[in-house]
Amino acid sequence: MLKRIFLNLVALIFTLPLLVFAAELGTPSLEDIEYPDDEPPTTEEIELGKVLFFDPRLSLNEKQSCATCHNPEMGFGDGMAKGLGTMGEGLGRNTPHIYNLAWSSIFFWDGRAQTLEEQALGPISAPGEMNMPLPQLIKRLKKIPGYQKLFKAAYGDSGINKTNIARAIAAFERSIITRNSAFDRYIQGDKNAMDPAAIRGLALFEGKARCTKCHDGVNFTDDSFHNIGVNNNDVGREKVSKAQGMKGAFKTPGLRNVWLTSPYMHDGSEPSLEAVIRFYNRGSEGIAGVSNLIKPLNLSEDEISDLLAFLAALTDPIIIERPKMP
């Protein structure tokens, strides 16, 4: 619990626009995962969460599951610039991937959730997304004998309730871990794991390209919020936090498996990683309120290619077998 409070304080500090900290790139440690009540999940809890994650009955019209938008075959995204809700309405932002959320301290593009459990329930009950009131969901699940058995195995007599639904889905999401990319093998001593272009790209990533100003640490994110100059009317973090400089600021996405998660930016406005790099290469283009971290990079075509090679070296796909529904 104390560690969770500390991480939330760190996330708060990072929202101050003039304070910039850099954490060393590396491989995430399983020992650093912060579990609720310091208790790792059981196999039964993770399996229940997996079933819930893939079950379209968690949406009002039984047409959309968590995995509809966070599709493991599409880098836990949906391949669209902006997602669609279960009733067919368009959503306002790009679907973020969910790799390595076990190490994250704040959730959603605007950081409105403080825990993974809170995040897990948000899209289910949101009117524009899965549109399923939680009391109605609980009644639906209680009518399914297979779920009664799964919840009993995971949580004993406490059974099917809001808290256990959130705990189970969050437990499954924490199990989606990538930490064996070519980059990880390279920094652990295998100097042949990355090719020369990727090695040059790593040097650019930490140097001239200024990527680690935001994409630092073992998961290539500072878990903070920045206005990077995407020109639309979404106020982002400002709606959640009134801290100075948060208008148009969004959470820095982690870059592990970023090669798999197109399109990019909170509005899905950049179709490819090359387009993203060229966006940053141009700088803020005079847009008001942009972070002072965003500056023209003056990367050459060869340097852009090397940086792409490094980003590709962060790939370590997660294969998940879809469960049978109870």
N, C-alpha and C positions, 0 to 999 in steps of 0.2 A: 504493500500500500504506500509506504513512504517513497519507494522508487517511482511509483506512478505519479505521486504528487510532484516529485522532482522533475520528471519528464514533462509534465504539464507546465511547470514553471519555466522550463527551458523553452518549450514551444511559445509561451507568452513572450519571453525575452526576445525570441527570434522575430517577433512581429514588429519590433522597433526598427525602423528603416535604416538607422545609421549604425547599428551594431551588427557587424558581420563576423561570424566565427567560421573557421574551416576545420572540418574533421577529416582525418586521414582516410583515404580510400582503402578498402580491404574486403575481407570476407566476413559476413555476419556470423556471430557465434551463437549456437543454440543455447548456451548457458546465459545469454543476455536477454532471452525472451522473458517479458514480464507477464506472468499469468495472473488472472484474478485470484485473489487470496493466496497467491504463491503456490497454487495447485495446478500442475499440468493436467490436461484433459485425459480422460480414459479413452481407450479404443472405442468403447460403446458410444461415448459422447461425440467423438469425431465422426463415427459412422452415421449416427442420427443426424448430425449437422449436414453431412454430405447428402443424405436423402432429402432433407428439407431444401437444401440449396438447389437441387435439380427438380423439385416437384412443382409443376404449374398450378397445383391446387392452392398454393400460397397466394395466388392472385384472385381477384374477385370473380373473373369470368373463366378461371382455370385454364388460361391460355399462355401465361408467362411465368417463368421461374426466375430465380436469381441468375441461373446459368443462361437464360435467354440473352441477357445483356452482357453478363460476364462469362462468355463462352470459352471454355478451355482450349478449344480448337482454334480460337482467334486471339490468342494471347490474353484471355480473360477480358476481352472487349467485345464489341459487336460489329466492328468494321465500318460503322457509320459516323458521320461528323457529329451528329447529335442523336441520342437514343429515342426510342418510341415507348410510350406507356402501353399497358395491357389493353386499354380501350382504343388504342390507335393514335392518341394525341402525341405530338412531338414534345420532346423534353428540351430544356434550355441549354444543356451542356453535354459535352462528350463523355462517354462512359469510361471512367478510369480503370486501369488494370488493378488487380488485387494481389500481385506478387509481394511477398515478404511484409505483409501488413502486421505480422507478429512483432515487428520492431518499431512500428509506427506509434506516435503519441497523440495524433490528431487526425481527423478523418473527414472526407468529402473535399471537393475543390475549395470550398469556403471555410472548412474547419469547424463546421457546426456540431460535430459529434466528438466527444472527448474519449470515448471508449469504442472498441470494436463491437461490443455488444449493442451499444446505442446505434452504431452505424448499421448493424445487421437488420434491425427492425425498421429503420427509416424508410427504405424504398418499399417495403411491404405495405405499410399503412399510408404512404403518400398518395393523395388523390390522383395526381398526374402520372403515377408510376404503376405499381401493382394494385393500388386502389382497394386494399383489403383491410377493413377495420379489424383490429386485433381481437376484440371479443368474438367477432364472427368467425375469425380464423380458428380460434381455440375450440369453438363449438364444432367446426367442421372436422378438425383433426381428431377430436374425441370420439367421433362416430366411426373412425377407421381402426379396426382391431389391430392392424399391423403397427400403427403408430402408438397405440396403447402399450404394446409389447416393447417397442423401441424406447419409448420414454421411461418405461419401468426399468429396463436394463441400464439406462444411462443415469437416471435420477431417483430411482426407488419410488417411494410412495408419494413424492411431491408431484409426479405426473406431468400432465400437459398444461403448461401455463406460460404466460408472457416471458417470464424470466428464463425459463428453461429453453424456450424456443430461441431466444437471443443467445444464450450460453452455447447452445449446440451449434448454431450457424457460425458463431465467432470461433468456436473451437476448430471447426473444419477450415475456416478461412486462415487461421493461424498455421494450419498444416501445409499451406500452399507456399512452399519454400524453394527458392532457387539460390544455390551457392556453389555451383561447380561449373562455372563458365570457363572459357579459355582464359579470361582475365584472372579468375581465381587461381587457376593452375599456374599461370605465369608468375603471380606474386608469391606463390608458395614454393617457387623454385624451379618450375619447369620452363626454362627460357625458350623452348621450342613451341610452347602452347599458343603464342601469338606470333603472327607473321610480322615482318619488318614494318609494313604499313600500319598495322595496329599498334605496334610499339611507338612509332612516330606519332600516331594519333593520341596515345596516352600522354605523351609529353605535351602535345598541344592542348589536350583536355585540362591538364593541370597548369598550363602556362598561358600561351598567347590567346587561346580561345576562351579563357576565363570561365570555363564551365563549372569548375569547383567553387566558384563564388556562391553558387546555389546547390549544385548537384555534388555534394560531398558526402563523406561517410561511407559506411559499408553498403548502404543501399542507394547511394548516389542521390540523396535528397537531404536538405536541411530541415525538412518537416516545417518549413516556414512559408511565408506568403510574400509575393512580389508582383508588382505591376510591370510586366515585361513589354508592354506596348501593343498588345493585341487590341485592335481598334474596333470595339463594339460598346454597347451600352450596359453591359453586365457589370454591376458595382462590386461583385465578388465578396471578398472578406469584409468590406465595409458594412454590409448588412448584418454581420454577426459581431464584429468588433469595431468599436468607434476609435480605435487607436489611429493616430495620425499616419497618413500615407497608405491606408488600406483600400482606398477606392480603386477598383479595377485590379486588385491583387488576388492572386490565386495560389493554392498550395503547389510547391515544387514537386512534380511527380518523380518517383523513383525511376531509374533507368535500366534496371535489370529486365532482360527480355524486351527491351524497348524496340528491337527490330521487328517484334511480332505484333505491336500494339497500335498500328496506324488506324485512322488518322490522328493528328496530334494537336496539342493546345486544348485549353478548356472548352473551346467552341468547335474543335475539330477542323479548324480553318487551314491547317497545313497537311497536305496529303501524304507526305513522305519525310523521312529523316533528312534527306538532302534539302528539302524545302525548309525544314526547321533550321538547319545550319545556315542557310542563306538568309533566313529571317534575322537571325542573330548577327550575321555578318554585316547586315545593313545598319544595325543599331535601331534606335527608337524612332527614327524618322520624324522627330518633332512632336510626338504625341504627348499631351499634357499628363503630368502625374506619373510618368514612367520612373522606375527605380534608377538611382544613379549608378547602379551596377551594369546597366545596359548601355553599351558603347559600341561603335563600329569596330569590327575585329580585323579587317583588312587581311582576311585569309585568302591565300591563292587557291587556284583550282586543285593543285596537288594536295594542299593542306586540307581542303574540304574532303577530298577522297580519303586521306589518311584518318581524319576524324571519323568518317563513316566506317572505316575498317575497325577502329577501336570500338565504336558503339555496337557493331556486329559481334565483337568478341565478348560482349556481356550476355550473350544468348545461352540459355540453359533450359530448354523447354520442359514443361511439366506435363506428363501424360496421366490423365485421370480417366479411369473406366467409369462410365455412367452407371449409377446403381439402379436396381429394380425398385419400382415404387410399391409400397405396401398396399 
